[in-house]
Amino acid sequence: MTAALLLLPVAGRAQSIPAWAPTLDSVVTAALATSRAPGATVAVVHNGRLVYTKGYGLANVETRLPMEAGMLLRVGSVTKMFTGALLASLAEKGQLDMQQPIGTYVTSLAGKRVGTVTTHQLMTHSAGWIDNAVAYGRMGEGALGEVMREVGDTLFFTDAGRTFSYSNPSISMAGYVAEVAGKQRYASLVESLVMRPTGMSRSTFKPLEALTWPIAMGHLVAGANNPPTIVRPFTENTAQWASGFLLSSAPELARFAMAVMNDGELDGARVFPQGVIRRLTTGYVPHPGGSGLDSAMYAYGLVVGRTALFGRPERVWTHGGSINGYNADVYMLPDRKTAVVTLVNGPGSGIAGIRLKALELALGTAPQGRPVTATRELTAAERAQLVGRYAMGRRVVEVREAEGGLVLVQDGMSVPLLRGGDNEIVGRAPATVRMHTRVENGRVTYLYSGSRALARQP
């Protein structure tokens, strides 16, 4: 089942349906069937214009409500680019110094190690803090300050400034620093400085406000033979709004992407100073693994890198998100002013295929496959560099010698290791382990699992 196309005014003219729309529709429908997500919304921007947006499948498996293009869904960590835009806006106004210790703003942290990190380090995941994502927690807009004013030095798993390691608490704290510096609640600041200027009139952090608009429920799928079920109760933790709790729609996220790709202009008007866009999209810290991109860096809530997927090296700005029954993806090619926004209210395994086909159709260019890196046995020198114990918070892994090779041991499971590409180790098939390494002074000091680092232990 597909819902009707949402027709929106684009640069003063009515939107027409592109000739490739039926092809994309069939790809999205197939992706939903494979992933077992109930529904999706997709928005495609090309040459700086919103050219297509549509809802597919169901917003609610119980009521059988069809998904509409403009429905609100939780977007998970896509929220981080909005927190980044807020901080960039406050910095550009001179209300916030991103290089000052956060204890300057959150005075309860002054004198503690945790108060010595900078907002810049928080926003670039380089503060040395552990990661956690707490789906349910305190409610009420005062909760952000209540929690962040009381954090302690146990957040550290390594020294600040040493490495990139994805951390939701870091972004939540950055949101509270913005609240203090901007002298308003976090949500109000994002609305007034980021969302409303771009015409994002329905996007909100407030569930009771979101429920007054058409909204899609999040769904989980437990087991191969079970149908999707609605997540109950509705996910809410005000203390982590800044890291992953925005409710938005594909067409409204597309408007934000259009403004960012057009250096802060939208519909012929300036909505962000150029300095805000520069701060938001500058790569500051190397991102091991890189979200599939070449030479990826982390900016303020965006992964920025390059790809030659469509025949020429070009820039990419992107971020994904996942939270309790919802998955999201925003992918921008700024040199072509082309973007794809994909939101689903269930498992997100079909998102990459939807994005790739949407880009191919919009650009009129078939993607080129990435070269497959051959694996090999680790040399004796490489094994010696790797052997050791690594941890981030309660997550601990150990790399050991075993039967002439190396194994990775975690939670009682043991996986034989091979060498992959540069600074990469992979599990011997059929294992799915893939980690990047950082070598300093002849030994590996960090293992990177996805976007999270584990530090070598003494």
ROGULUM-113312 format. One record per residue (C-alpha): residue number from 1; residue in one letter; x, y, z. Coordinates in steps of 0.02 Angstrom, whole numbers, padded with zeros to 5 digits. Layout:
N
+-----+------+--------+--------+--------+
| pos | code |      x |      y |      z |
+-----+------+--------+--------+--------+
| NUM |    A |      X |      Y |      Z |
...
+-----+------+--------+--------+--------+
end
This chain:
458
+-----+------+--------+--------+--------+
| pos | code |      x |      y |      z |
+-----+------+--------+--------+--------+
|   1 |    M |  00000 |  00000 |  00000 |
|   2 |    T |  00065 |  00172 | -00044 |
|   3 |    A | -00007 |  00338 |  00012 |
|   4 |    A | -00041 |  00481 | -00105 |
|   5 |    L |  00101 |  00594 | -00157 |
|   6 |    L |  00115 |  00752 | -00055 |
|   7 |    L |  00120 |  00899 | -00175 |
|   8 |    L |  00216 |  01046 | -00104 |
|   9 |    P |  00260 |  01217 | -00173 |
|  10 |    V |  00441 |  01216 | -00227 |
|  11 |    A |  00523 |  01383 | -00265 |
|  12 |    G |  00353 |  01457 | -00302 |
|  13 |    R |  00293 |  01321 | -00423 |
|  14 |    A |  00187 |  01167 | -00399 |
|  15 |    Q |  00283 |  01004 | -00390 |
|  16 |    S |  00267 |  00885 | -00537 |
|  17 |    I |  00293 |  00698 | -00526 |
|  18 |    P |  00459 |  00645 | -00604 |
|  19 |    A |  00458 |  00510 | -00737 |
|  20 |    W |  00563 |  00397 | -00627 |
|  21 |    A |  00438 |  00399 | -00482 |
|  22 |    P |  00360 |  00227 | -00519 |
|  23 |    T |  00533 |  00147 | -00517 |
|  24 |    L |  00574 |  00222 | -00347 |
|  25 |    D |  00402 |  00173 | -00282 |
|  26 |    S |  00433 | -00009 | -00328 |
|  27 |    V |  00605 | -00008 | -00245 |
|  28 |    V |  00536 |  00066 | -00083 |
|  29 |    T |  00391 | -00058 | -00080 |
|  30 |    A |  00512 | -00203 | -00104 |
|  31 |    A |  00629 | -00136 |  00031 |
|  32 |    L |  00486 | -00128 |  00155 |
|  33 |    A |  00435 | -00306 |  00116 |
|  34 |    T |  00613 | -00369 |  00142 |
|  35 |    S |  00649 | -00268 |  00301 |
|  36 |    R |  00473 | -00295 |  00370 |
|  37 |    A |  00458 | -00111 |  00415 |
|  38 |    P |  00274 | -00059 |  00408 |
|  39 |    G |  00304 |  00106 |  00317 |
|  40 |    A |  00422 |  00238 |  00252 |
|  41 |    T |  00427 |  00417 |  00193 |
|  42 |    V |  00552 |  00476 |  00064 |
|  43 |    A |  00600 |  00649 |  00002 |
|  44 |    V |  00716 |  00682 | -00146 |
|  45 |    V |  00802 |  00848 | -00178 |
|  46 |    H |  00891 |  00882 | -00343 |
|  47 |    N |  00973 |  01042 | -00404 |
|  48 |    G |  00918 |  01125 | -00242 |
|  49 |    R |  00733 |  01086 | -00268 |
|  50 |    L |  00618 |  00962 | -00184 |
|  51 |    V |  00569 |  00853 | -00331 |
|  52 |    Y |  00479 |  00708 | -00248 |
|  53 |    T |  00409 |  00656 | -00080 |
|  54 |    K |  00292 |  00514 | -00038 |
|  55 |    G |  00230 |  00401 |  00100 |
|  56 |    Y |  00228 |  00212 |  00083 |
|  57 |    G |  00146 |  00072 |  00181 |
|  58 |    L |  00069 |  00095 |  00353 |
|  59 |    A |  00091 |  00222 |  00491 |
|  60 |    N |  00007 |  00106 |  00616 |
|  61 |    V | -00012 | -00083 |  00595 |
|  62 |    E | -00159 | -00090 |  00715 |
|  63 |    T | -00269 |  00045 |  00641 |
|  64 |    R | -00202 |  00013 |  00463 |
|  65 |    L | -00179 |  00200 |  00444 |
|  66 |    P | -00084 |  00234 |  00281 |
|  67 |    M |  00082 |  00323 |  00291 |
|  68 |    E |  00077 |  00500 |  00224 |
|  69 |    A |  00228 |  00594 |  00159 |
|  70 |    G |  00212 |  00734 |  00286 |
|  71 |    M |  00190 |  00626 |  00441 |
|  72 |    L |  00303 |  00650 |  00591 |
|  73 |    L |  00423 |  00512 |  00641 |
|  74 |    R |  00561 |  00507 |  00770 |
|  75 |    V |  00726 |  00532 |  00679 |
|  76 |    G |  00851 |  00471 |  00810 |
|  77 |    S |  01027 |  00537 |  00788 |
|  78 |    V |  00982 |  00642 |  00637 |
|  79 |    T |  00937 |  00760 |  00781 |
|  80 |    K |  01122 |  00790 |  00808 |
|  81 |    M |  01138 |  00900 |  00653 |
|  82 |    F |  01004 |  01013 |  00727 |
|  83 |    T |  01097 |  01025 |  00892 |
|  84 |    G |  01253 |  01063 |  00790 |
|  85 |    A |  01163 |  01199 |  00692 |
|  86 |    L |  01100 |  01274 |  00855 |
|  87 |    L |  01274 |  01281 |  00932 |
|  88 |    A |  01347 |  01350 |  00771 |
|  89 |    S |  01213 |  01486 |  00774 |
|  90 |    L |  01250 |  01534 |  00955 |
|  91 |    A |  01437 |  01535 |  00919 |
|  92 |    E |  01411 |  01645 |  00766 |
|  93 |    K |  01309 |  01766 |  00872 |
|  94 |    G |  01449 |  01774 |  01002 |
|  95 |    Q |  01341 |  01697 |  01138 |
|  96 |    L |  01448 |  01540 |  01152 |
|  97 |    D |  01633 |  01501 |  01139 |
|  98 |    M |  01647 |  01321 |  01079 |
|  99 |    Q |  01828 |  01312 |  01140 |
| 100 |    Q |  01792 |  01360 |  01321 |
| 101 |    P |  01779 |  01224 |  01455 |
| 102 |    I |  01597 |  01181 |  01485 |
| 103 |    G |  01622 |  01219 |  01670 |
| 104 |    T |  01620 |  01401 |  01615 |
| 105 |    Y |  01436 |  01380 |  01573 |
| 106 |    V |  01382 |  01235 |  01684 |
| 107 |    T |  01455 |  01303 |  01845 |
| 108 |    S |  01413 |  01148 |  01947 |
| 109 |    L |  01546 |  01058 |  01844 |
| 110 |    A |  01684 |  01186 |  01875 |
| 111 |    G |  01829 |  01104 |  01964 |
| 112 |    K |  01785 |  00930 |  01901 |
| 113 |    R |  01875 |  00840 |  01762 |
| 114 |    V |  01710 |  00822 |  01671 |
| 115 |    G |  01695 |  01012 |  01667 |
| 116 |    T |  01861 |  01034 |  01575 |
| 117 |    V |  01801 |  00970 |  01406 |
| 118 |    T |  01746 |  01096 |  01276 |
| 119 |    T |  01581 |  01107 |  01184 |
| 120 |    H |  01680 |  01081 |  01024 |
| 121 |    Q |  01744 |  00915 |  01092 |
| 122 |    L |  01568 |  00865 |  01143 |
| 123 |    M |  01495 |  00902 |  00971 |
| 124 |    T |  01635 |  00809 |  00881 |
| 125 |    H |  01628 |  00655 |  00995 |
| 126 |    S |  01807 |  00687 |  01049 |
| 127 |    A |  01777 |  00723 |  01235 |
| 128 |    G |  01829 |  00548 |  01287 |
| 129 |    W |  01655 |  00507 |  01356 |
| 130 |    I |  01569 |  00339 |  01354 |
| 131 |    D |  01412 |  00309 |  01254 |
| 132 |    N |  01239 |  00263 |  01312 |
| 133 |    A |  01068 |  00292 |  01239 |
| 134 |    V |  00927 |  00290 |  01366 |
| 135 |    A |  00758 |  00276 |  01279 |
| 136 |    Y |  00653 |  00309 |  01434 |
| 137 |    G |  00691 |  00436 |  01569 |
| 138 |    R |  00637 |  00598 |  01649 |
| 139 |    M |  00503 |  00706 |  01572 |
| 140 |    G |  00482 |  00893 |  01574 |
| 141 |    E |  00600 |  01019 |  01496 |
| 142 |    G |  00692 |  01046 |  01660 |
| 143 |    A |  00757 |  00867 |  01652 |
| 144 |    L |  00901 |  00912 |  01535 |
| 145 |    G |  00978 |  01028 |  01664 |
| 146 |    E |  00934 |  00916 |  01811 |
| 147 |    V |  01033 |  00773 |  01736 |
| 148 |    M |  01177 |  00869 |  01656 |
| 149 |    R |  01217 |  00974 |  01808 |
| 150 |    E |  01250 |  00814 |  01906 |
| 151 |    V |  01360 |  00714 |  01787 |
| 152 |    G |  01527 |  00651 |  01853 |
| 153 |    D |  01699 |  00600 |  01798 |
| 154 |    T |  01645 |  00419 |  01772 |
| 155 |    L |  01590 |  00474 |  01597 |
| 156 |    F |  01772 |  00465 |  01539 |
| 157 |    F |  01844 |  00309 |  01461 |
| 158 |    T |  01995 |  00399 |  01386 |
| 159 |    D |  02071 |  00573 |  01389 |
| 160 |    A |  01980 |  00715 |  01301 |
| 161 |    G |  02046 |  00759 |  01130 |
| 162 |    R |  02128 |  00590 |  01101 |
| 163 |    T |  02004 |  00510 |  00980 |
| 164 |    F |  01833 |  00509 |  00902 |
| 165 |    S |  01707 |  00398 |  00992 |
| 166 |    Y |  01521 |  00417 |  00968 |
| 167 |    S |  01436 |  00474 |  01128 |
| 168 |    N |  01254 |  00520 |  01153 |
| 169 |    P |  01287 |  00597 |  01326 |
| 170 |    S |  01412 |  00715 |  01243 |
| 171 |    I |  01279 |  00786 |  01128 |
| 172 |    S |  01151 |  00796 |  01268 |
| 173 |    M |  01275 |  00898 |  01370 |
| 174 |    A |  01308 |  01009 |  01218 |
| 175 |    G |  01121 |  01040 |  01211 |
| 176 |    Y |  01121 |  01095 |  01392 |
| 177 |    V |  01270 |  01211 |  01364 |
| 178 |    A |  01167 |  01289 |  01222 |
| 179 |    E |  01021 |  01309 |  01342 |
| 180 |    V |  01129 |  01400 |  01468 |
| 181 |    A |  01219 |  01509 |  01339 |
| 182 |    G |  01058 |  01548 |  01243 |
| 183 |    K |  00956 |  01582 |  01402 |
| 184 |    Q |  00808 |  01479 |  01338 |
| 185 |    R |  00754 |  01299 |  01343 |
| 186 |    Y |  00843 |  01190 |  01217 |
| 187 |    A |  00687 |  01150 |  01114 |
| 188 |    S |  00636 |  01332 |  01101 |
| 189 |    L |  00810 |  01380 |  01042 |
| 190 |    V |  00811 |  01247 |  00906 |
| 191 |    E |  00638 |  01298 |  00849 |
| 192 |    S |  00676 |  01484 |  00840 |
| 193 |    L |  00855 |  01478 |  00772 |
| 194 |    V |  00853 |  01322 |  00662 |
| 195 |    M |  00685 |  01245 |  00619 |
| 196 |    R |  00562 |  01387 |  00599 |
| 197 |    P |  00677 |  01491 |  00486 |
| 198 |    T |  00682 |  01344 |  00364 |
| 199 |    G |  00493 |  01321 |  00365 |
| 200 |    M |  00495 |  01166 |  00475 |
| 201 |    S |  00328 |  01212 |  00552 |
| 202 |    R |  00277 |  01042 |  00622 |
| 203 |    S |  00445 |  00972 |  00678 |
| 204 |    T |  00456 |  00968 |  00867 |
| 205 |    F |  00537 |  00886 |  01018 |
| 206 |    K |  00374 |  00889 |  01116 |
| 207 |    P |  00270 |  00730 |  01103 |
| 208 |    L |  00109 |  00815 |  01160 |
| 209 |    E |  00131 |  00939 |  01019 |
| 210 |    A |  00179 |  00805 |  00892 |
| 211 |    L |  00019 |  00710 |  00932 |
| 212 |    T | -00084 |  00856 |  00865 |
| 213 |    W | -00010 |  00822 |  00691 |
| 214 |    P | -00019 |  00665 |  00583 |
| 215 |    I |  00109 |  00549 |  00662 |
| 216 |    A |  00175 |  00374 |  00626 |
| 217 |    M |  00201 |  00251 |  00768 |
| 218 |    G |  00369 |  00162 |  00790 |
| 219 |    H |  00370 | -00028 |  00770 |
| 220 |    L |  00485 | -00169 |  00823 |
| 221 |    V |  00500 | -00341 |  00743 |
| 222 |    A |  00547 | -00481 |  00862 |
| 223 |    G |  00593 | -00641 |  00772 |
| 224 |    A |  00574 | -00699 |  00593 |
| 225 |    N |  00395 | -00758 |  00611 |
| 226 |    N |  00321 | -00619 |  00716 |
| 227 |    P |  00229 | -00468 |  00644 |
| 228 |    P |  00284 | -00289 |  00682 |
| 229 |    T |  00216 | -00223 |  00847 |
| 230 |    I |  00196 | -00043 |  00905 |
| 231 |    V |  00322 |  00019 |  01032 |
| 232 |    R |  00230 |  00054 |  01195 |
| 233 |    P |  00244 |  00164 |  01291 |
| 234 |    F |  00296 |  00300 |  01171 |
| 235 |    T |  00484 |  00329 |  01190 |
| 236 |    E |  00527 |  00484 |  01290 |
| 237 |    N |  00678 |  00548 |  01387 |
| 238 |    T |  00688 |  00737 |  01391 |
| 239 |    A |  00865 |  00733 |  01459 |
| 240 |    Q |  00924 |  00661 |  01293 |
| 241 |    W |  00818 |  00764 |  01174 |
| 242 |    A |  00973 |  00846 |  01100 |
| 243 |    S |  01052 |  00681 |  01049 |
| 244 |    G |  00908 |  00591 |  00966 |
| 245 |    F |  00727 |  00635 |  01003 |
| 246 |    L |  00672 |  00755 |  00865 |
| 247 |    L |  00505 |  00718 |  00781 |
| 248 |    S |  00508 |  00774 |  00599 |
| 249 |    S |  00451 |  00730 |  00424 |
| 250 |    A |  00543 |  00690 |  00263 |
| 251 |    P |  00490 |  00850 |  00171 |
| 252 |    E |  00535 |  00961 |  00320 |
| 253 |    L |  00705 |  00878 |  00338 |
| 254 |    A |  00727 |  00905 |  00151 |
| 255 |    R |  00701 |  01092 |  00176 |
| 256 |    F |  00839 |  01095 |  00306 |
| 257 |    A |  00954 |  00999 |  00188 |
| 258 |    M |  00915 |  01122 |  00048 |
| 259 |    A |  00962 |  01270 |  00158 |
| 260 |    V |  01124 |  01187 |  00215 |
| 261 |    M |  01177 |  01139 |  00038 |
| 262 |    N |  01138 |  01314 | -00025 |
| 263 |    D |  01253 |  01398 |  00101 |
| 264 |    G |  01111 |  01456 |  00212 |
| 265 |    E |  00988 |  01520 |  00081 |
| 266 |    L |  00815 |  01448 |  00050 |
| 267 |    D |  00676 |  01508 | -00067 |
| 268 |    G |  00779 |  01661 | -00111 |
| 269 |    A |  00802 |  01717 |  00070 |
| 270 |    R |  00947 |  01697 |  00191 |
| 271 |    V |  00894 |  01586 |  00336 |
| 272 |    F |  01067 |  01550 |  00410 |
| 273 |    P |  01224 |  01658 |  00408 |
| 274 |    Q |  01360 |  01581 |  00300 |
| 275 |    G |  01467 |  01563 |  00456 |
| 276 |    V |  01339 |  01446 |  00532 |
| 277 |    I |  01346 |  01330 |  00381 |
| 278 |    R |  01536 |  01335 |  00381 |
| 279 |    R |  01544 |  01287 |  00565 |
| 280 |    L |  01412 |  01151 |  00543 |
| 281 |    T |  01492 |  01065 |  00393 |
| 282 |    T |  01679 |  01080 |  00428 |
| 283 |    G |  01760 |  00912 |  00466 |
| 284 |    Y |  01855 |  00926 |  00629 |
| 285 |    V |  01898 |  00750 |  00690 |
| 286 |    P |  01943 |  00594 |  00589 |
| 287 |    H |  01801 |  00467 |  00588 |
| 288 |    P |  01870 |  00289 |  00584 |
| 289 |    G |  01761 |  00181 |  00474 |
| 290 |    G |  01686 |  00336 |  00396 |
| 291 |    S |  01506 |  00279 |  00365 |
| 292 |    G |  01565 |  00203 |  00202 |
| 293 |    L |  01646 |  00366 |  00143 |
| 294 |    D |  01825 |  00406 |  00095 |
| 295 |    S |  01929 |  00512 |  00216 |
| 296 |    A |  01778 |  00544 |  00326 |
| 297 |    M |  01780 |  00673 |  00465 |
| 298 |    Y |  01652 |  00719 |  00596 |
| 299 |    A |  01582 |  00895 |  00593 |
| 300 |    Y |  01444 |  00960 |  00709 |
| 301 |    G |  01315 |  00821 |  00696 |
| 302 |    L |  01367 |  00774 |  00519 |
| 303 |    V |  01487 |  00649 |  00445 |
| 304 |    V |  01577 |  00737 |  00304 |
| 305 |    G |  01682 |  00646 |  00176 |
| 306 |    R |  01697 |  00605 | -00007 |
| 307 |    T |  01632 |  00472 | -00124 |
| 308 |    A |  01660 |  00422 | -00305 |
| 309 |    L |  01501 |  00320 | -00308 |
| 310 |    F |  01428 |  00416 | -00455 |
| 311 |    G |  01582 |  00431 | -00564 |
| 312 |    R |  01676 |  00577 | -00490 |
| 313 |    P |  01748 |  00616 | -00318 |
| 314 |    E |  01627 |  00730 | -00228 |
| 315 |    R |  01580 |  00786 | -00055 |
| 316 |    V |  01451 |  00699 |  00053 |
| 317 |    W |  01367 |  00765 |  00212 |
| 318 |    T |  01265 |  00633 |  00301 |
| 319 |    H |  01197 |  00562 |  00463 |
| 320 |    G |  01083 |  00420 |  00510 |
| 321 |    G |  00976 |  00387 |  00661 |
| 322 |    S |  00890 |  00246 |  00754 |
| 323 |    I |  00777 |  00249 |  00906 |
| 324 |    N |  00652 |  00122 |  00972 |
| 325 |    G |  00553 |  00075 |  00817 |
| 326 |    Y |  00612 |  00214 |  00701 |
| 327 |    N |  00759 |  00230 |  00580 |
| 328 |    A |  00812 |  00382 |  00480 |
| 329 |    D |  00942 |  00438 |  00353 |
| 330 |    V |  00989 |  00606 |  00279 |
| 331 |    Y |  01116 |  00600 |  00137 |
| 332 |    M |  01175 |  00756 |  00046 |
| 333 |    L |  01284 |  00782 | -00108 |
| 334 |    P |  01313 |  00969 | -00086 |
| 335 |    D |  01409 |  00997 | -00249 |
| 336 |    R |  01255 |  00938 | -00344 |
| 337 |    K |  01130 |  01009 | -00218 |
| 338 |    T |  01053 |  00836 | -00212 |
| 339 |    A |  00990 |  00747 | -00057 |
| 340 |    V |  00886 |  00598 | -00006 |
| 341 |    V |  00791 |  00588 |  00159 |
| 342 |    T |  00724 |  00418 |  00211 |
| 343 |    L |  00621 |  00386 |  00368 |
| 344 |    V |  00548 |  00218 |  00419 |
| 345 |    N |  00439 |  00167 |  00565 |
| 346 |    G |  00521 | -00003 |  00588 |
| 347 |    P |  00683 | -00095 |  00546 |
| 348 |    G |  00802 |  00010 |  00441 |
| 349 |    S |  00890 | -00124 |  00339 |
| 350 |    G |  00809 | -00063 |  00179 |
| 351 |    I |  00864 |  00118 |  00193 |
| 352 |    A |  01031 |  00102 |  00102 |
| 353 |    G |  00949 |  00024 | -00051 |
| 354 |    I |  00814 |  00158 | -00056 |
| 355 |    R |  00943 |  00297 | -00043 |
| 356 |    L |  01054 |  00223 | -00179 |
| 357 |    K |  00911 |  00201 | -00302 |
| 358 |    A |  00841 |  00375 | -00267 |
| 359 |    L |  01012 |  00452 | -00301 |
| 360 |    E |  01034 |  00351 | -00459 |
| 361 |    L |  00865 |  00405 | -00525 |
| 362 |    A |  00885 |  00588 | -00479 |
| 363 |    L |  01061 |  00601 | -00550 |
| 364 |    G |  01029 |  00492 | -00701 |
| 365 |    T |  01191 |  00399 | -00666 |
| 366 |    A |  01213 |  00218 | -00615 |
| 367 |    P |  01319 |  00197 | -00458 |
| 368 |    Q |  01490 |  00116 | -00467 |
| 369 |    G |  01527 | -00025 | -00347 |
| 370 |    R |  01661 |  00000 | -00215 |
| 371 |    P |  01811 | -00115 | -00233 |
| 372 |    V |  01805 | -00266 | -00119 |
| 373 |    T |  01955 | -00277 | -00003 |
| 374 |    A |  02032 | -00449 |  00007 |
| 375 |    T |  02067 | -00520 |  00179 |
| 376 |    R |  02226 | -00608 |  00231 |
| 377 |    E |  02308 | -00685 |  00383 |
| 378 |    L |  02384 | -00565 |  00507 |
| 379 |    T |  02573 | -00557 |  00513 |
| 380 |    A |  02668 | -00592 |  00674 |
| 381 |    A |  02705 | -00405 |  00691 |
| 382 |    E |  02521 | -00360 |  00669 |
| 383 |    R |  02471 | -00491 |  00796 |
| 384 |    A |  02594 | -00420 |  00922 |
| 385 |    Q |  02522 | -00245 |  00897 |
| 386 |    L |  02345 | -00304 |  00930 |
| 387 |    V |  02355 | -00422 |  01077 |
| 388 |    G |  02277 | -00341 |  01230 |
| 389 |    R |  02120 | -00290 |  01322 |
| 390 |    Y |  02011 | -00145 |  01263 |
| 391 |    A |  01863 | -00061 |  01347 |
| 392 |    M |  01735 |  00078 |  01344 |
| 393 |    G |  01636 |  00082 |  01503 |
| 394 |    R |  01564 | -00091 |  01534 |
| 395 |    R |  01601 | -00153 |  01360 |
| 396 |    V |  01763 | -00253 |  01362 |
| 397 |    V |  01845 | -00354 |  01224 |
| 398 |    E |  02007 | -00451 |  01224 |
| 399 |    V |  02119 | -00496 |  01078 |
| 400 |    R |  02218 | -00656 |  01111 |
| 401 |    E |  02339 | -00772 |  01023 |
| 402 |    A |  02259 | -00938 |  00982 |
| 403 |    E |  02311 | -01079 |  00865 |
| 404 |    G |  02436 | -00976 |  00770 |
| 405 |    G |  02320 | -00828 |  00745 |
| 406 |    L |  02216 | -00702 |  00840 |
| 407 |    V |  02041 | -00714 |  00912 |
| 408 |    L |  01929 | -00577 |  00979 |
| 409 |    V |  01841 | -00627 |  01140 |
| 410 |    Q |  01686 | -00538 |  01204 |
| 411 |    D |  01549 | -00599 |  01320 |
| 412 |    G |  01612 | -00777 |  01307 |
| 413 |    M |  01612 | -00776 |  01116 |
| 414 |    S |  01773 | -00803 |  01019 |
| 415 |    V |  01796 | -00746 |  00838 |
| 416 |    P |  01954 | -00783 |  00734 |
| 417 |    L |  02024 | -00624 |  00655 |
| 418 |    L |  02094 | -00581 |  00484 |
| 419 |    R |  02171 | -00424 |  00412 |
| 420 |    G |  02054 | -00323 |  00301 |
| 421 |    G |  02096 | -00155 |  00223 |
| 422 |    D |  02209 | -00021 |  00296 |
| 423 |    N |  02196 | -00019 |  00486 |
| 424 |    E |  02055 | -00145 |  00480 |
| 425 |    I |  02025 | -00315 |  00558 |
| 426 |    V |  01878 | -00427 |  00515 |
| 427 |    G |  01805 | -00588 |  00582 |
| 428 |    R |  01836 | -00746 |  00484 |
| 429 |    A |  01675 | -00791 |  00390 |
| 430 |    P |  01536 | -00813 |  00437 |
| 431 |    A |  01572 | -00690 |  00579 |
| 432 |    T |  01520 | -00509 |  00548 |
| 433 |    V |  01653 | -00425 |  00656 |
| 434 |    R |  01733 | -00275 |  00571 |
| 435 |    M |  01843 | -00156 |  00670 |
| 436 |    H |  01968 | -00019 |  00631 |
| 437 |    T |  02127 |  00006 |  00729 |
| 438 |    R |  02240 |  00149 |  00779 |
| 439 |    V |  02425 |  00111 |  00799 |
| 440 |    E |  02538 |  00221 |  00905 |
| 441 |    N |  02717 |  00182 |  00956 |
| 442 |    G |  02708 |  00007 |  00886 |
| 443 |    R |  02546 | -00052 |  00964 |
| 444 |    V |  02359 | -00031 |  00939 |
| 445 |    T |  02291 |  00097 |  01061 |
| 446 |    Y |  02109 |  00099 |  01005 |
| 447 |    L |  01990 | -00023 |  00922 |
| 448 |    Y |  01842 |  00056 |  00832 |
| 449 |    S |  01682 | -00044 |  00826 |
| 450 |    G |  01566 |  00052 |  00711 |
| 451 |    S |  01581 |  00231 |  00773 |
| 452 |    R |  01633 |  00187 |  00951 |
| 453 |    A |  01810 |  00171 |  01016 |
| 454 |    L |  01877 |  00048 |  01143 |
| 455 |    A |  02037 |  00103 |  01229 |
| 456 |    R |  02183 | -00013 |  01266 |
| 457 |    Q |  02189 | -00055 |  01451 |
| 458 |    P |  02352 | -00057 |  01551 |
+-----+------+--------+--------+--------+
end
